[in-house]
Amino acid sequence: MHFIEPGKDAVEAFCDAYPVDKPVVMLNLLRFKARAAYPDDNPAEPCSGLDAYRRYGAGVMPLIKAAGGELVWQGRQSAMLIGPQDKDWHLAALVRYPSAGAFLAMVSSALYQEVSSHRAAALEDSRLIAMEEF
């Protein structure tokens, strides 16, 4: 099973359980398509999934910064030591937001909705895991 967008129930559960004013670190695990899959009505030039994700990154980083967030770390998987060997994540990233509310406001914004088409076109599979610092 592949996951690209959060389910409505998952977002509601996050909103109900996570304090809106508490900082959150989002762990992103990403696997890219060989070729990006844009809808027919999207004028984006054909490219690889990685290149489509780079387009997303260029558009989303200013939104993350405007929300008070920061990219803490990113890198690629080199080996799976514990876990299913069929999960090959092309990129992992940690993004810290000053609050869950700041994250939710950013992903709900019209500007984010515009840039997120590149993310959807790029990804074959993903995980987005909200991490609570302690």
TIRO-2110 file (N, C-alpha, C; in Angstrom, 1 decimal):
// TIRO-2110
0.8, -1.2, 0.0, N, 1, A
0.0, 0.0, 0.0, CA, 1, A
0.9, 1.2, 0.0, C, 1, A
0.5, 2.2, -0.8, N, 2, A
1.3, 3.5, -0.9, CA, 2, A
0.5, 4.6, -0.3, C, 2, A
1.2, 5.6, 0.3, N, 3, A
0.6, 6.7, 1.0, CA, 3, A
1.3, 8.0, 0.4, C, 3, A
0.4, 8.9, 0.0, N, 4, A
0.9, 10.2, -0.6, CA, 4, A
0.4, 11.4, 0.2, C, 4, A
-0.9, 11.4, 0.4, N, 5, A
-1.6, 12.5, 1.2, CA, 5, A
-2.1, 12.0, 2.5, C, 5, A
-2.2, 12.8, 3.5, N, 6, A
-2.8, 12.4, 4.8, CA, 6, A
-4.3, 12.2, 4.7, C, 6, A
-4.7, 11.1, 5.3, N, 7, A
-6.2, 10.9, 5.4, CA, 7, A
-6.8, 11.9, 6.3, C, 7, A
-8.1, 12.2, 6.0, N, 8, A
-8.8, 13.1, 6.9, CA, 8, A
-8.9, 12.7, 8.3, C, 8, A
-9.1, 11.4, 8.6, N, 9, A
-9.1, 10.9, 9.9, CA, 9, A
-7.7, 11.1, 10.6, C, 9, A
-6.6, 10.9, 9.9, N, 10, A
-5.3, 11.1, 10.5, CA, 10, A
-5.1, 12.6, 10.9, C, 10, A
-5.5, 13.5, 10.0, N, 11, A
-5.4, 14.9, 10.3, CA, 11, A
-6.2, 15.3, 11.6, C, 11, A
-7.4, 14.8, 11.6, N, 12, A
-8.3, 15.1, 12.7, CA, 12, A
-7.7, 14.5, 14.0, C, 12, A
-7.2, 13.3, 14.0, N, 13, A
-6.6, 12.7, 15.1, CA, 13, A
-5.4, 13.5, 15.6, C, 13, A
-4.6, 13.9, 14.7, N, 14, A
-3.4, 14.8, 15.0, CA, 14, A
-3.9, 16.1, 15.7, C, 14, A
-4.9, 16.7, 15.1, N, 15, A
-5.4, 18.0, 15.7, CA, 15, A
-6.0, 17.8, 17.1, C, 15, A
-6.7, 16.6, 17.3, N, 16, A
-7.3, 16.3, 18.6, CA, 16, A
-6.3, 16.0, 19.6, C, 16, A
-5.2, 15.3, 19.2, N, 17, A
-4.3, 14.8, 20.2, CA, 17, A
-3.1, 15.6, 20.5, C, 17, A
-2.6, 16.4, 19.5, N, 18, A
-1.4, 17.2, 19.6, CA, 18, A
-1.7, 18.6, 20.0, C, 18, A
-1.1, 19.1, 21.1, N, 19, A
-1.3, 20.5, 21.5, CA, 19, A
-0.9, 21.5, 20.4, C, 19, A
-1.9, 22.3, 20.0, N, 20, A
-1.7, 23.2, 18.8, CA, 20, A
-0.5, 24.2, 19.0, C, 20, A
-0.2, 24.5, 20.3, N, 21, A
0.9, 25.5, 20.5, CA, 21, A
2.2, 24.8, 20.8, C, 21, A
2.3, 23.5, 20.8, N, 22, A
3.6, 22.8, 21.1, CA, 22, A
4.4, 22.6, 19.8, C, 22, A
5.7, 22.8, 19.9, N, 23, A
6.6, 22.6, 18.7, CA, 23, A
6.4, 21.1, 18.2, C, 23, A
6.6, 20.9, 16.9, N, 24, A
6.5, 19.6, 16.3, CA, 24, A
7.6, 19.4, 15.3, C, 24, A
8.2, 18.2, 15.2, N, 25, A
9.2, 17.9, 14.2, CA, 25, A
8.5, 16.9, 13.3, C, 25, A
8.5, 17.1, 12.0, N, 26, A
7.9, 16.2, 11.1, CA, 26, A
9.0, 15.4, 10.4, C, 26, A
8.9, 14.1, 10.6, N, 27, A
9.8, 13.1, 9.9, CA, 27, A
9.1, 12.8, 8.6, C, 27, A
9.8, 13.1, 7.5, N, 28, A
9.3, 12.8, 6.1, CA, 28, A
10.2, 11.6, 5.6, C, 28, A
9.5, 10.5, 5.2, N, 29, A
10.2, 9.4, 4.5, CA, 29, A
9.6, 9.4, 3.1, C, 29, A
10.4, 9.5, 2.0, N, 30, A
9.9, 9.7, 0.7, CA, 30, A
10.5, 8.7, -0.3, C, 30, A
9.7, 8.2, -1.2, N, 31, A
10.2, 7.4, -2.3, CA, 31, A
9.6, 8.0, -3.6, C, 31, A
10.5, 8.3, -4.5, N, 32, A
10.1, 9.0, -5.7, CA, 32, A
9.7, 8.0, -6.9, C, 32, A
8.8, 8.5, -7.7, N, 33, A
8.5, 7.8, -9.0, CA, 33, A
9.7, 8.0, -9.9, C, 33, A
9.9, 7.1, -10.9, N, 34, A
10.9, 7.3, -11.9, CA, 34, A
10.6, 8.5, -12.7, C, 34, A
9.3, 8.7, -13.1, N, 35, A
8.8, 9.9, -13.9, CA, 35, A
7.7, 10.5, -13.1, C, 35, A
7.7, 11.8, -12.9, N, 36, A
6.7, 12.5, -12.2, CA, 36, A
5.4, 12.3, -13.0, C, 36, A
4.3, 12.2, -12.2, N, 37, A
2.9, 12.0, -12.8, CA, 37, A
2.1, 13.2, -12.5, C, 37, A
2.1, 14.2, -13.4, N, 38, A
1.3, 15.4, -13.3, CA, 38, A
-0.1, 15.1, -14.0, C, 38, A
-1.1, 15.7, -13.4, N, 39, A
-2.4, 15.6, -14.1, CA, 39, A
-2.3, 16.2, -15.5, C, 39, A
-3.2, 15.8, -16.4, N, 40, A
-3.2, 16.3, -17.8, CA, 40, A
-3.3, 17.9, -17.8, C, 40, A
-4.0, 18.4, -16.9, N, 41, A
-4.3, 19.9, -16.9, CA, 41, A
-3.1, 20.7, -16.3, C, 41, A
-2.1, 20.0, -15.8, N, 42, A
-1.0, 20.7, -15.2, CA, 42, A
0.1, 21.0, -16.2, C, 42, A
0.5, 22.3, -16.4, N, 43, A
1.4, 22.6, -17.5, CA, 43, A
2.9, 22.3, -17.2, C, 43, A
3.2, 21.7, -16.1, N, 44, A
4.6, 21.4, -15.7, CA, 44, A
5.3, 20.6, -16.8, C, 44, A
6.5, 20.9, -17.0, N, 45, A
7.4, 20.1, -17.9, CA, 45, A
7.6, 18.7, -17.4, C, 45, A
7.6, 17.7, -18.3, N, 46, A
7.9, 16.4, -17.8, CA, 46, A
9.3, 16.3, -17.1, C, 46, A
9.4, 15.5, -16.1, N, 47, A
10.7, 15.4, -15.4, CA, 47, A
10.6, 14.1, -14.5, C, 47, A
11.7, 13.8, -13.8, N, 48, A
11.8, 12.7, -12.9, CA, 48, A
11.0, 13.1, -11.6, C, 48, A
10.7, 12.0, -10.8, N, 49, A
10.0, 12.3, -9.5, CA, 49, A
10.9, 13.1, -8.6, C, 49, A
12.2, 12.9, -8.7, N, 50, A
13.2, 13.7, -7.9, CA, 50, A
13.1, 15.1, -8.3, C, 50, A
13.1, 15.4, -9.6, N, 51, A
13.1, 16.8, -10.0, CA, 51, A
11.8, 17.5, -9.7, C, 51, A
10.7, 16.7, -9.7, N, 52, A
9.4, 17.3, -9.3, CA, 52, A
9.4, 17.6, -7.8, C, 52, A
10.1, 16.8, -7.0, N, 53, A
10.2, 17.1, -5.6, CA, 53, A
11.1, 18.3, -5.4, C, 53, A
12.1, 18.4, -6.2, N, 54, A
12.9, 19.6, -6.1, CA, 54, A
12.1, 20.9, -6.4, C, 54, A
11.2, 20.8, -7.3, N, 55, A
10.3, 21.9, -7.6, CA, 55, A
9.4, 22.2, -6.3, C, 55, A
8.9, 21.2, -5.7, N, 56, A
8.1, 21.3, -4.5, CA, 56, A
9.0, 22.0, -3.4, C, 56, A
10.2, 21.5, -3.3, N, 57, A
11.1, 22.0, -2.2, CA, 57, A
11.4, 23.5, -2.4, C, 57, A
11.6, 23.9, -3.7, N, 58, A
11.9, 25.3, -4.0, CA, 58, A
10.7, 26.2, -3.6, C, 58, A
9.5, 25.6, -3.8, N, 59, A
8.3, 26.4, -3.4, CA, 59, A
7.9, 26.3, -2.0, C, 59, A
8.2, 25.2, -1.3, N, 60, A
7.7, 25.0, 0.1, CA, 60, A
8.7, 25.6, 1.1, C, 60, A
10.0, 25.7, 0.8, N, 61, A
10.9, 26.2, 1.8, CA, 61, A
10.6, 27.6, 2.2, C, 61, A
10.3, 28.6, 1.3, N, 62, A
9.9, 29.9, 1.8, CA, 62, A
8.6, 29.9, 2.7, C, 62, A
7.7, 28.9, 2.5, N, 63, A
6.5, 28.8, 3.3, CA, 63, A
6.9, 28.2, 4.7, C, 63, A
7.8, 27.3, 4.7, N, 64, A
8.2, 26.7, 6.0, CA, 64, A
8.9, 27.8, 6.8, C, 64, A
9.8, 28.6, 6.2, N, 65, A
10.5, 29.7, 6.9, CA, 65, A
9.5, 30.7, 7.4, C, 65, A
8.5, 31.1, 6.5, N, 66, A
7.5, 32.1, 6.9, CA, 66, A
6.7, 31.6, 8.1, C, 66, A
6.5, 30.3, 8.2, N, 67, A
5.8, 29.7, 9.3, CA, 67, A
6.6, 29.6, 10.6, C, 67, A
7.9, 30.0, 10.5, N, 68, A
8.8, 29.9, 11.6, CA, 68, A
9.5, 28.5, 11.7, C, 68, A
9.3, 27.7, 10.6, N, 69, A
9.9, 26.4, 10.6, CA, 69, A
11.3, 26.4, 10.0, C, 69, A
12.0, 25.2, 10.1, N, 70, A
13.3, 25.0, 9.6, CA, 70, A
13.6, 23.6, 9.2, C, 70, A
14.3, 23.4, 8.1, N, 71, A
14.8, 22.1, 7.8, CA, 71, A
15.9, 21.8, 8.7, C, 71, A
15.8, 20.7, 9.5, N, 72, A
16.8, 20.4, 10.5, CA, 72, A
17.8, 19.4, 9.9, C, 72, A
17.4, 18.5, 9.1, N, 73, A
18.3, 17.5, 8.5, CA, 73, A
17.6, 16.8, 7.3, C, 73, A
18.4, 16.5, 6.3, N, 74, A
17.9, 15.6, 5.2, CA, 74, A
19.0, 14.7, 4.7, C, 74, A
18.6, 13.6, 4.2, N, 75, A
19.6, 12.7, 3.7, CA, 75, A
18.9, 11.5, 3.0, C, 75, A
19.7, 10.6, 2.5, N, 76, A
19.1, 9.4, 1.8, CA, 76, A
19.4, 8.1, 2.6, C, 76, A
18.6, 7.2, 2.4, N, 77, A
18.8, 5.9, 3.0, CA, 77, A
20.0, 5.2, 2.4, C, 77, A
20.9, 4.6, 3.2, N, 78, A
22.0, 3.8, 2.6, CA, 78, A
21.8, 2.3, 2.9, C, 78, A
21.1, 2.0, 3.9, N, 79, A
20.9, 0.6, 4.2, CA, 79, A
19.7, 0.5, 5.2, C, 79, A
19.0, -0.7, 5.1, N, 80, A
17.9, -0.9, 6.1, CA, 80, A
18.4, -2.0, 7.0, C, 80, A
18.7, -1.6, 8.2, N, 81, A
19.3, -2.6, 9.2, CA, 81, A
18.2, -3.3, 10.0, C, 81, A
17.1, -2.5, 10.3, N, 82, A
16.0, -3.1, 11.0, CA, 82, A
14.7, -2.6, 10.2, C, 82, A
14.0, -3.6, 9.8, N, 83, A
12.8, -3.2, 9.1, CA, 83, A
12.7, -4.0, 7.8, C, 83, A
11.5, -3.8, 7.1, N, 84, A
11.3, -4.5, 5.8, CA, 84, A
12.3, -4.1, 4.7, C, 84, A
12.9, -5.1, 4.1, N, 85, A
14.0, -4.8, 3.1, CA, 85, A
13.4, -4.2, 1.8, C, 85, A
12.0, -4.3, 1.7, N, 86, A
11.4, -3.7, 0.5, CA, 86, A
11.1, -2.2, 0.6, C, 86, A
11.4, -1.6, 1.7, N, 87, A
11.2, -0.2, 1.9, CA, 87, A
12.5, 0.5, 1.6, C, 87, A
12.6, 1.2, 0.5, N, 88, A
13.8, 1.9, 0.1, CA, 88, A
13.4, 3.4, 0.0, C, 88, A
13.7, 4.1, 1.0, N, 89, A
13.4, 5.5, 1.1, CA, 89, A
14.5, 6.3, 0.4, C, 89, A
14.1, 7.1, -0.6, N, 90, A
15.0, 7.9, -1.4, CA, 90, A
15.5, 9.1, -0.6, C, 90, A
14.6, 9.6, 0.3, N, 91, A
15.0, 10.8, 1.0, CA, 91, A
14.3, 10.8, 2.4, C, 91, A
15.0, 11.2, 3.4, N, 92, A
14.4, 11.4, 4.7, CA, 92, A
14.7, 12.8, 5.1, C, 92, A
13.8, 13.5, 5.8, N, 93, A
13.9, 14.9, 6.2, CA, 93, A
13.2, 15.1, 7.5, C, 93, A
13.9, 15.9, 8.3, N, 94, A
13.3, 16.4, 9.6, CA, 94, A
13.0, 17.9, 9.4, C, 94, A
11.8, 18.3, 9.7, N, 95, A
11.4, 19.7, 9.6, CA, 95, A
10.8, 20.1, 10.9, C, 95, A
11.4, 21.1, 11.6, N, 96, A
10.8, 21.5, 12.9, CA, 96, A
10.0, 22.8, 12.7, C, 96, A
8.8, 22.7, 13.3, N, 97, A
7.9, 23.9, 13.3, CA, 97, A
7.7, 24.4, 14.7, C, 97, A
7.5, 25.7, 14.9, N, 98, A
7.4, 26.3, 16.2, CA, 98, A
6.2, 25.8, 17.0, C, 98, A
5.2, 25.3, 16.2, N, 99, A
4.0, 24.8, 16.8, CA, 99, A
3.2, 23.9, 15.7, C, 99, A
2.4, 23.0, 16.3, N, 100, A
1.5, 22.3, 15.4, CA, 100, A
0.6, 23.2, 14.6, C, 100, A
0.2, 24.3, 15.3, N, 101, A
-0.7, 25.2, 14.6, CA, 101, A
0.0, 25.9, 13.4, C, 101, A
1.3, 26.2, 13.5, N, 102, A
2.0, 26.8, 12.4, CA, 102, A
2.1, 25.8, 11.3, C, 102, A
2.3, 24.6, 11.6, N, 103, A
2.4, 23.6, 10.5, CA, 103, A
1.0, 23.4, 9.8, C, 103, A
0.0, 23.3, 10.6, N, 104, A
-1.4, 23.2, 10.0, CA, 104, A
-1.8, 24.4, 9.2, C, 104, A
-1.5, 25.6, 9.7, N, 105, A
-1.8, 26.8, 8.9, CA, 105, A
-1.1, 26.8, 7.6, C, 105, A
0.2, 26.4, 7.6, N, 106, A
1.0, 26.4, 6.4, CA, 106, A
0.4, 25.4, 5.4, C, 106, A
0.1, 24.2, 5.8, N, 107, A
-0.4, 23.2, 4.8, CA, 107, A
-1.8, 23.5, 4.4, C, 107, A
-2.5, 24.3, 5.1, N, 108, A
-3.9, 24.7, 4.7, CA, 108, A
-3.9, 25.9, 3.8, C, 108, A
-2.8, 26.6, 3.6, N, 109, A
-2.7, 27.9, 2.9, CA, 109, A
-2.9, 27.6, 1.4, C, 109, A
-3.4, 28.6, 0.7, N, 110, A
-3.5, 28.6, -0.7, CA, 110, A
-2.2, 28.4, -1.4, C, 110, A
-1.2, 29.1, -0.9, N, 111, A
0.2, 29.0, -1.5, CA, 111, A
0.7, 27.6, -1.4, C, 111, A
0.5, 26.9, -0.3, N, 112, A
0.9, 25.5, -0.1, CA, 112, A
0.2, 24.7, -1.1, C, 112, A
-1.1, 24.9, -1.3, N, 113, A
-1.9, 24.1, -2.2, CA, 113, A
-1.4, 24.2, -3.6, C, 113, A
-0.9, 25.4, -4.0, N, 114, A
-0.4, 25.5, -5.3, CA, 114, A
0.9, 24.7, -5.5, C, 114, A
1.8, 24.7, -4.6, N, 115, A
3.1, 24.0, -4.7, CA, 115, A
3.0, 22.5, -4.5, C, 115, A
2.0, 22.1, -3.7, N, 116, A
1.9, 20.7, -3.4, CA, 116, A
1.6, 19.8, -4.6, C, 116, A
1.2, 20.3, -5.7, N, 117, A
1.0, 19.5, -6.9, CA, 117, A
2.3, 18.8, -7.3, C, 117, A
3.4, 19.5, -7.1, N, 118, A
4.7, 18.9, -7.4, CA, 118, A
5.0, 17.7, -6.5, C, 118, A
4.7, 17.8, -5.2, N, 119, A
4.9, 16.7, -4.3, CA, 119, A
4.1, 15.5, -4.7, C, 119, A
2.8, 15.7, -5.0, N, 120, A
1.9, 14.6, -5.4, CA, 120, A
2.4, 14.0, -6.7, C, 120, A
2.9, 14.7, -7.6, N, 121, A
3.4, 14.2, -8.9, CA, 121, A
4.7, 13.4, -8.7, C, 121, A
5.5, 13.8, -7.7, N, 122, A
6.8, 13.2, -7.4, CA, 122, A
6.8, 11.9, -6.7, C, 122, A
5.9, 11.7, -5.8, N, 123, A
6.0, 10.6, -4.9, CA, 123, A
5.3, 9.3, -5.3, C, 123, A
6.0, 8.2, -5.1, N, 124, A
5.4, 6.9, -5.2, CA, 124, A
4.9, 6.4, -3.9, C, 124, A
5.6, 6.8, -2.8, N, 125, A
5.2, 6.4, -1.4, CA, 125, A
5.8, 7.4, -0.5, C, 125, A
5.2, 7.6, 0.7, N, 126, A
5.7, 8.5, 1.7, CA, 126, A
5.2, 8.2, 3.1, C, 126, A
5.8, 8.7, 4.1, N, 127, A
5.3, 8.7, 5.4, CA, 127, A
5.6, 10.1, 6.0, C, 127, A
4.7, 10.6, 6.7, N, 128, A
4.8, 11.9, 7.4, CA, 128, A
4.5, 11.6, 8.9, C, 128, A
5.5, 11.7, 9.7, N, 129, A
5.3, 11.3, 11.1, CA, 129, A
5.6, 12.5, 12.0, C, 129, A
4.5, 12.9, 12.8, N, 130, A
4.7, 14.0, 13.7, CA, 130, A
5.5, 13.5, 15.0, C, 130, A
6.5, 14.2, 15.3, N, 131, A
7.4, 13.8, 16.4, CA, 131, A
7.3, 14.8, 17.5, C, 131, A
7.1, 14.4, 18.7, N, 132, A
7.0, 15.3, 19.8, CA, 132, A
8.4, 15.3, 20.5, C, 132, A
8.9, 16.5, 20.7, N, 133, A
10.2, 16.6, 21.4, CA, 133, A
10.0, 16.4, 22.9, C, 133, A
10.9, 15.8, 23.6, N, 134, A
10.9, 15.7, 25.0, CA, 134, A
12.3, 15.7, 25.6, C, 134, A
END
